Amino acid sequence: NKLSLNTLFNYLSEESIITGNLIAWHANDKKDFIYIIDHQMQKQMLLDNTQSPWKNFSSNSKTFKYFDGSIMQLDKNDLSKPLIIFYPSGENSGGVISISSSNYNISILSLINSHVR
C-alpha cells in the first residue's frame, strides 16, 4: 500500500487538527521531511524521506508555486523554510506542486486552505 502525496497531505491536515499543532512540510528536489511545531514552538520530526512518497519522484524536475504566485525550482530550495504549513484550523498555506520529466509535465496537486485536490 503506497502512500500518495494526496494521502500524505490529508494526513498532515488531520494530524494538525487533532493535535492542535502546526505541521511544516519541507522539500527540495530530492528529499522532504515534516516537523510538528508545538505550542512552545518546539520542533519534532514527524516523517522523513524514508517514509514519504516524495522519494518516488526524486529523478523528476519539480517546482512549487506559492499562494502569492511566486514559483520556486525545488532543486534550488535549501530546506530551511517549509513549503507548506498545516494549521490546526484545517487550513494550510496553499500552493501547487508541479512534477515533470522528459515525457510529461503535470501539476499533481494543489492546496488551497483546507482542501487538498
Summary of the structure (lengths in Angstrom):
residues: 117
radius of gyration: 13.5
end to end distance: 20.3
largest distance: 46.0
contacts: 314
relative contact order: 0.22
helix: 20%
strand: 39%
